[in-house]
Amino acid sequence: MDKRILLLTDFSKTALNAARYALDLYSDCDCTFHFLNTYHADSYTIEGYSYMYSGQRAYNVERPSTEIKFRRMVEQLRLKDKNPKHTYYTIAASNTLLDGVNDVISKHDIDIVIMGAKGMTSSRTVVFGMNTIDIMENITACPVLAIPEDVDFKSPKQIVFPTDFKIPFKRRELKYLINIASMHDSEIRVLHVKEAAQLNRSQQENKALLERLFKDIAHTFHTVEHPSVHDGINNFIDSQKSDMIAFINQKRNFFTRMLYKPLVQELGYQSSVPVLVLKHRV
């Protein structure tokens, strides 16, 4: 089955890098890539979206510069994309980013949203901006994968999955993590930052459930002790040289608390690896 992937772009180097990462991540898959650029038109509105297929001419594009930028972007990506079963569509929308993303997800049955994340490279810390946080927090129909600007693609052989084992897991919310791990023969490293001497009965049951859900892929369980959950996760990623981190976003304000400035600067949350945001299913 082909995958339908939404890539957000502002035509920056960060967005282009995220697109290249996505093409490499799904290099062996049949994929339809939808590239979305949103903008506000103060003096007028346009009806719906304008589409361009694989470099073909787009009609009714209100901003010629956007069409030109899309063409250049597609040409750059095609130079290294060797999979003939990768299909490109481009979409220009006069809309807010969040509304534009939700609309494309609904109309095209999108499987995953992928976007770039601007970083503060001097401190090796990515301070996620408002747009990134908004998408991470408010897109509930599918997972979101954020790619730090300086990350070059390498197959994610080690994926860290932090959890407190407090909420039962569901197969459908882990589907995309398991899919990526299967494609790349990844090992999932389940990480628990210890908050108590031992897991309670409910946590033990949830851990056993997770082991059953991960039964067909390589996985290991790890426990670390650290007064700060965030620092414990960061230290583990560094020590294991992990390639990706995946969260289940159980609460609306999870990323706001964990990532947003100035809290992120205080905690030193280091996003030197791509971040996969999985959606909690009630």
C-alpha positions as MATLAB code, in Angstrom:
seq = 'MDKRILLLTDFSKTALNAARYALDLYSDCDCTFHFLNTYHADSYTIEGYSYMYSGQRAYNVERPSTEIKFRRMVEQLRLKDKNPKHTYYTIAASNTLLDGVNDVISKHDIDIVIMGAKGMTSSRTVVFGMNTIDIMENITACPVLAIPEDVDFKSPKQIVFPTDFKIPFKRRELKYLINIASMHDSEIRVLHVKEAAQLNRSQQENKALLERLFKDIAHTFHTVEHPSVHDGINNFIDSQKSDMIAFINQKRNFFTRMLYKPLVQELGYQSSVPVLVLKHRV';
ca = [
       0.000    0.000    0.000;
       1.321    3.422   -0.890;
       1.924    6.008    1.813;
       0.506    9.499    1.727;
       2.946   11.950    3.291;
       2.447   15.666    3.907;
       5.624   17.772    3.843;
       5.456   21.364    5.084;
       7.665   23.864    3.308;
       8.550   27.544    3.480;
      11.239   26.919    0.822;
      14.016   27.295    3.394;
      17.097   25.088    3.689;
      15.577   23.592    6.837;
      12.407   22.578    4.977;
      14.409   21.215    2.035;
      16.536   19.137    4.399;
      13.386   17.704    6.014;
      12.028   16.815    2.575;
      15.236   15.019    1.651;
      15.127   13.150    4.960;
      11.557   12.053    4.209;
      12.462   10.823    0.719;
      15.330    8.772    2.149;
      13.247    7.447    5.045;
      10.670    6.118    2.579;
      13.112    5.429   -0.255;
      11.857    1.881   -0.848;
       8.137    2.640   -0.524;
       5.432    3.666   -2.952;
       4.645    7.191   -1.759;
       2.587   10.199   -2.642;
       4.248   13.317   -1.252;
       2.068   16.390   -0.798;
       4.110   19.571   -0.313;
       2.198   22.356    1.431;
       3.081   26.045    1.560;
       0.674   28.354    3.377;
       0.461   32.113    3.274;
      -1.975   34.878    4.177;
      -3.414   37.151    1.504;
      -4.435   40.380    3.181;
      -6.169   42.020    0.251;
      -7.875   39.004   -1.301;
      -8.651   35.348   -0.804;
      -8.355   32.386   -3.117;
     -10.730   29.478   -3.345;
      -9.246   26.277   -2.040;
      -5.838   25.154   -3.199;
      -3.785   25.073   -6.357;
      -2.192   21.787   -7.337;
       0.855   20.902   -9.416;
       1.628   17.289  -10.322;
       5.242   16.139  -10.540;
       6.491   19.367  -12.064;
       3.576   19.784  -14.482;
       2.026   23.227  -14.921;
      -0.148   24.454  -12.062;
      -3.245   26.483  -12.798;
      -4.930   29.212  -10.756;
      -1.893   29.838   -8.600;
      -2.384   33.343   -7.280;
       1.291   33.837   -6.456;
       3.628   33.114   -9.399;
       6.631   33.228   -7.075;
       5.217   30.281   -5.126;
       4.812   28.252   -8.311;
       8.401   29.031   -9.321;
       9.699   28.057   -5.873;
       7.768   24.787   -6.007;
       9.237   23.977   -9.419;
      12.776   24.617   -8.226;
      12.219   22.558   -5.094;
      10.813   19.608   -7.049;
      13.752   19.771   -9.484;
      16.245   19.707   -6.589;
      14.548   16.757   -4.925;
      14.209   14.794   -8.151;
      17.985   14.915   -8.677;
      18.556   12.439   -5.839;
      15.204   10.658   -5.638;
      15.656    7.459   -7.633;
      12.319    5.847   -6.791;
       9.959    6.074   -9.807;
       7.062    5.255   -7.476;
       7.435    8.543   -5.609;
       4.762   10.960   -6.783;
       4.855   14.678   -5.963;
       1.970   17.098   -5.561;
       2.394   20.701   -4.482;
      -0.231   22.784   -2.719;
      -0.310   26.542   -2.159;
      -2.876   27.653    0.427;
      -3.955   31.066    1.607;
      -4.639   29.864    5.112;
      -3.150   29.518    8.550;
      -0.625   26.708    8.794;
      -2.735   24.641   11.206;
      -5.939   24.984    9.193;
      -4.068   24.255    5.972;
      -2.504   21.105    7.408;
      -5.805   19.842    8.831;
      -7.541   20.437    5.504;
      -4.916   18.527    3.490;
      -4.938   15.652    5.998;
      -8.695   15.366    5.675;
      -8.869   15.681    1.872;
      -5.972   13.352    1.084;
      -6.088   10.834    3.948;
      -2.546   11.700    5.018;
      -0.568    9.085    6.975;
       2.116   11.313    8.496;
       3.158   14.991    8.552;
       6.876   15.779    8.227;
       8.404   19.200    8.860;
      11.746   20.821    9.551;
      12.693   22.340   12.910;
      14.925   25.374   13.136;
      17.666   24.972   15.721;
      20.080   26.990   17.814;
      23.148   25.128   16.647;
      25.561   27.086   18.800;
      24.084   25.500   21.909;
      23.209   22.180   20.255;
      19.659   22.862   21.395;
      16.595   23.158   19.207;
      14.098   25.662   20.499;
      10.948   24.670   18.697;
       9.095   27.683   17.347;
       5.417   28.384   17.626;
       4.548   26.777   14.276;
       6.300   23.519   15.130;
       4.735   23.337   18.587;
       1.333   24.209   17.145;
       1.528   21.322   14.683;
       2.933   18.874   17.268;
       0.241   19.722   19.789;
      -2.825   20.208   17.633;
      -2.586   17.753   14.758;
      -4.459   14.770   16.140;
      -5.363   12.840   13.003;
      -1.886   11.448   12.316;
       1.709   11.440   13.627;
       4.116   14.332   13.123;
       7.848   13.925   12.465;
      10.069   16.974   13.109;
      13.550   17.012   11.561;
      16.205   19.302   13.119;
      17.851   21.496   10.522;
      21.337   20.012   10.724;
      20.360   16.335   10.712;
      21.472   14.402    7.655;
      19.622   11.202    6.943;
      20.890    7.925    8.252;
      18.750    4.885    8.667;
      17.242    5.014   12.175;
      18.747    1.853   13.637;
      18.046    2.933   17.236;
      14.798    4.618   18.200;
      14.280    5.752   21.792;
      10.731    5.430   23.111;
      10.388    7.101   26.538;
       7.385    6.086   28.637;
       6.244    6.092   32.250;
       4.039    2.987   31.672;
       1.132    4.830   33.306;
      -1.337    4.588   30.421;
      -2.252    1.395   28.514;
      -0.838    1.263   24.986;
      -2.920    0.707   21.853;
      -1.722   -0.941   18.690;
      -3.084    1.830   16.472;
      -1.154    4.571   18.265;
       2.129    2.650   17.872;
       1.439    1.689   14.241;
       3.737    4.269   12.633;
       6.596    3.686   15.046;
       6.419   -0.050   14.359;
       6.217    0.649   10.618;
       9.381    2.777   10.577;
      11.205    0.230   12.744;
      10.183   -2.589   10.385;
      11.296   -0.685    7.270;
      14.747    0.027    8.678;
      15.351   -3.023   10.888;
      15.451   -0.665   13.845;
      15.742   -1.539   17.504;
      13.312    0.286   19.754;
      14.838    1.196   23.096;
      12.024    1.593   25.585;
      13.208    4.057   28.210;
      11.764    4.541   31.678;
      13.172    7.359   33.787;
      12.623    5.997   37.275;
      10.333    8.035   39.531;
       9.777    5.370   42.195;
      11.635    2.364   43.559;
       9.649   -0.019   41.390;
       6.747   -0.115   38.956;
       3.300   -0.544   40.453;
       0.966   -3.300   39.293;
      -0.710   -1.173   36.619;
       2.653   -0.081   35.208;
       3.881   -3.688   35.134;
       0.776   -4.710   33.181;
       1.277   -1.872   30.694;
       4.913   -2.852   30.262;
       3.879   -6.440   29.526;
       1.314   -5.154   27.018;
       3.978   -3.080   25.266;
       6.244   -6.111   25.031;
       3.452   -8.004   23.265;
       2.840   -5.126   20.854;
       6.553   -4.997   20.014;
       6.912   -8.763   19.706;
       7.707   -8.713   15.972;
      10.445   -6.066   16.128;
      13.725   -5.832   18.015;
      13.292   -3.991   21.301;
      14.949   -3.645   24.687;
      13.869   -2.113   27.990;
      16.018    0.372   29.872;
      15.659    2.193   33.171;
      17.637    5.240   34.225;
      17.625    7.261   37.406;
      17.722   11.016   37.099;
      16.092   13.875   39.013;
      15.015   15.403   35.697;
      13.063   13.269   33.232;
      14.160   15.520   30.382;
      17.847   15.333   31.245;
      17.569   11.587   31.744;
      16.159   11.185   28.236;
      18.778   13.498   26.725;
      21.658   11.716   28.446;
      20.376    8.337   27.268;
      20.087    9.530   23.653;
      23.641   10.866   23.794;
      25.119    7.786   25.425;
      23.424    5.369   23.030;
      23.982    7.519   19.930;
      20.320    7.057   19.055;
      18.899    8.084   15.684;
      15.324    9.081   16.551;
      13.050    9.637   19.518;
       9.315    8.844   19.584;
       6.737   10.094   22.061;
       3.079    9.430   22.614;
       1.639   12.882   23.186;
      -0.783   12.028   25.965;
      -1.543   15.562   27.072;
      -2.220   18.659   25.037;
       0.477   20.662   26.812;
       3.186   17.973   26.810;
       5.427   19.641   24.231;
       4.676   23.124   25.476;
       5.992   22.104   28.888;
       8.885   20.066   27.546;
      10.156   22.049   24.621;
       9.055   25.627   24.579;
      11.329   28.544   25.393;
      12.417   29.467   28.013;
      11.707   26.068   29.612;
      13.625   24.292   26.881;
      16.693   26.441   27.549;
      16.488   25.698   31.255;
      16.131   21.972   30.638;
      18.582   21.916   27.760;
      16.306   19.738   25.634;
      18.584   18.602   22.862;
      16.822   17.682   19.683;
      19.818   16.480   17.763;
      17.682   13.643   16.409;
      14.310   13.600   14.626;
      11.271   13.654   16.905;
       8.280   11.441   16.080;
       5.074   12.564   17.805;
       2.568    9.741   18.091;
      -1.044   10.488   18.961;
      -2.752    9.178   22.063;
      -5.963    7.331   21.221;
      -8.617    7.291   23.937;
];
